């Protein structure tokens, strides 16, 4: 999730081990440790555009790395946050650091919680990467608790976090049920299907399913109370890498395989292909600006005539006023 949410969530869990007299130190240590895992964004390479994708939410987010990450945070933060014995400082940092990868796993991006034993990207699809409805109540409660040196606001924040994340699973499953019904109504037999929450809410989902030939995306609105509503989207043909006739052992093919792993094999040619089809834009169909959209948020640019060259990674986040208006219309159920 976003850094603010990670810091607030880390502070919340660190505070569960504190008493009133050291609540502020626990919140501070937990907040910094809760954001520390995202320092993996510093891992990048000018010569390899996909390196940053591979290492974001990688080892720094894994369960196995928590003791090491917490130790690093505890050692560094002793120079900035004083008055806490090392044993307690490490505990607060441990809880804060541990919260990061787990919270990220609730989103749909994918987090390697099981590294080094598995490279599987855990994604529970129950909360958006940015959700003020989740974060702001936690932030307000913890600020009040720190100001008053009181644990009662912290207890409210814990209840709110658990209820909100739990509701996310319920809403996701309701949306998936609607996706399944929609596919059946079209006479499709999905190979797999999912529902991913749109930004900042738990009732409008990007419903996805995949057949042997195509990817489909539709917006699924599942209000907490009331009937569901479907906004039909579009589809794109599944990308077949064999059609490019690129040598299997080439750098270009290996890059395409790396991007396929990152995007959970949800590959499709971008509808904004240049004339003549070269270079080729291969998008990650899981994400679009709108829940109904088929233009990917990001993808790779491939030139089959240069098999020894790396792909180019690019994002296509062109937000227009009509997109914001359309998203608002769907959020409101209009």
N, C-alpha and C positions, 0 to 999 in steps of 0.2 A: 504494500500500500504506500501512500504518500508519506514523506518523512514526518510530518506532524502527527499523523495517525500512529505511526510506529513509535514515536517518542512518547505520546500519551499512553499508548497501550503498555509500553515497557515500564513507564512510571507507575501505572496502575498495578502491575503484577509485582514490582519491587516493593510497593507499599504494603502488600499482604504479609510481608515478613517484618514489618516495622512497628514500633510503638509510637505514641504521640510525640515523645521527646526527640526522636530522630526521623520523623516523618518527612521533613523537608529534604534532608540529605538522601533518604531513600528514593524520593521522587526524582531528585536531580540525577542520581546515579542510574536509576532505572531508565530515565528518559534518554540520556546520552547512550547508554548501552543498547537501548531499544532501537536506536537509529544506526548503530555502528556497523551492522551487517551490510548496509548498502554502500559501504566504502568500496565494495567490489566494482563499483562503476568506474573506479580508477584503472581497472584492468582493461586495457585497450591497445590497439596496434594500428598504426597508420598503413601498414602493409597488408593487414588482414582484417577486413571490415566486420567479419562475423565473430571475432574473438570476444568482443564485449557482450554479444548475445549469449555466447556459450558460458561465460563466467558470471553473468548477473544471475542472482539467486542460485548460485552454485555452492561451493564448499562453505562459504561464510554463512549460509542459511541452513546448513544441515544440522541434524540433531547431534551428530558425532563431534561437531566443531564447537558446540556450546561451551564446554569447560575451558577450552583454549581461548575462545573469544572473550569469555567472561574474565579470565585471568589477565588478558591484555588490557581490557577496559579498567579493571581494578588497579593495575599497576600504573597506568597512565593517569587515571583520575585522582590518584592520591595526592597529586600536586595541585589539584584545582578544587577538590571538595574534601575539606579536612574535618577532623573531629569524629571520625568513624573508624573503629578498629578494623584491621584488615579482614578479619573473619566475616564481620557483618558487611563490609564493603564488597567483598567477593560475592556474598549471598545476594545482595541487591543487584549487582552487575550480572550475576548468573540468571536471575529471574528476568531482568530486563532484556538481556541478550537472547534468552530462550524464547521470549515472546515474539521475536521478529519473524523467524521462519514459519512459526505456527500461524501467525496472523496472515502472512503472505499466502499460505496454503489455502486459506479460505477464499482467495480470489481465483480468477480464471487464467492467470498468466503462466503458472507452472513454477514449482519450487522443488529443488532437489533435496528434500528432507532426508532421504536415505543414503546420500553420498557418504562414504565411498563404496558402499555395498550395492548401490543401484543408481543409475542415472535417470530413473523414472521421475517425471516432473509432476508432483502432486498438485492438483487444482480441484478444489471442492466446489467452485462456482457459486458460492453463497453470499458474496458481497463484492461490490465494485471496488476497483483500485482506489478511487476517491469517493468517499461517502460522508459528507458533513453531518448527516442525520445520525451516523454512528459516532463520529469523532467529537463533535461540539459538546454534547451532553457530558462525555467523559472529561473533556478539557475543563469545562465549567466546574464540575464536581471536584476535580483534583485541585484546581486553583482555590476554591473555597476551603477545601480541607487543609491545604497548606497554609492559607492565611489564618485560619482559626486553630490550626494544630488539632484538628478533629478527624477521627476515623469514620464518622457517619457518612460524609459525602463519598468517601472511598467505597463504602459498602454499597451505596446507591450505584456508583459507577460499575462495580462488579456485576451487580444484578442487571443493569442496562446492557453491558457488553454481552453477557451470556444470553439474555433474552433476544437481543438483536441478531447475534450470530446464529442462534437456534432458529429464529424466524426465517433467516436466510435460507436454511436447508428446506424448510417447509415450502417456502415460496418457489425455490428452485424446482422441487419435485412437482409442484402444481404446474409450473410452466412446462416441464418436460412432458407431463401427461397431455398438455394441450398440443405440443409439438407432435407427439405420437398420433393423436387424433387427426391432426391436420395432414400428416403424411398419408395416413390411411384413407382420408377423404379424397386424396389425389390419386389413389391407387398405387402408391409407392411403398416399397419394402425397404426401410432404412437399414443400412449397414451399421450405422451408429447415429446417435442423436444426443443433443445437449441443450442447455439453456444457460446463458451467461447474463448476469444483471447489467443493465445499462448504468451509466454514471449517476451516482448520488441517490439511489433509491432501491427499494426491494419489491417493486411491483411491475416494472417494465423490463422484460428480458429479450435478449437476442436469441431466438430459437433457431437452432441449427440441426440439420440432418443431412445425411450423405447416402446417395444411392451408388450403384455401380458406375454411373456415368456423370453425375452432377452433384454439386453442393447447393443446398437451399438455405435461405435465410429469411425469417419472418419475425416481426415484433409480436411478442406475447405479453399482454397486459393482464396481470393477476392481482387485482386489488385485494387488500386484506379482507374486506367485506364486499360482496357483490359478485356478479358474473364476470367471467374472463372475456377478453376481447382479442381478436387476432387482426393485425395489420399485415396484409400480405406483402412480401418483399420480392426478391428476385433469386436467380440461380446462375451459376457458372459451371461450365464443364470442368470436370476434374482434370488436373494437369498430368500428362503422361510424359515423364522425362525421356522415355525411350524414343519419342518422336523427334527429339533434337539430334540424335545420332552423335552424341558426344562420347569420346573414349572413356571407358569405365574407370581407368586409372588416372584420369586427368585431374588437375587441380580444380577445374571448373565443375566437374561432376562431383567431386568430394565436397565442394562448397554447397552445391544444390542439396546433397544428402544431409549436410549439417543443418541447412535451413529447414529441410523437411522434418528433421528431428525436433528442432525448436518449435515449429508450427504444428506439431502433432499430425503431420502429413495432410494438413488441410490446405493443399496447394491448388491454386487456380490462376490462370493467366488473367492479368488485370484487364478490365474492359477498356482501359485507356492506352491500349497498345499503339505504338507509333506506326505510321504508314510503312508498309513493307514488312512489318513484323520483326525488325532488327533495330536495336537490341530488344530482347524479350523481357517483359516485366512479370515476374512470378510473385503473386501476393499470398499473404496469410489470410485465408478466407474467414478465420475465426473472428476478426475484428474489422469493423467499419465505423465510419463517423455516426451513422444512424443504425438502429437495430435492424432495419429493413434493407440496409445498404449492401451493395456488392462490390463497391470500390474499396480495396483494402487500405487499412491504416498504414501498413508498411509492407515492404517486399524487397526482392533482390532483382537487380538488372543484369541480364545474362547476354553475352555475345558468343553464340556457338562457334563463330569463326576464330575465337581466341581461347582454345581449351586450356592453355597454360596460365591464363590470367585469373585472378580472383574475381568473384562477383562484386557488384557494388550494392551496398545496403542503403535503402532510402526510405523515408517516410512521406506519406501523402496526406497530411493533416490540414487540409484547406477547409476551414470552417466558414461557411457563408451564413448570412442572416436567415435565409430560407431553411437551412438545416436546423438552426436553433428553434425556429418557429415550428418546424415539423416535429422535432423531438418534444417540445412543450405540448403540442397537440396530442401526441400519443401518451405522454405522461398524464395528461388531464382526462384521457379517455374520450376525446372529442372525435 
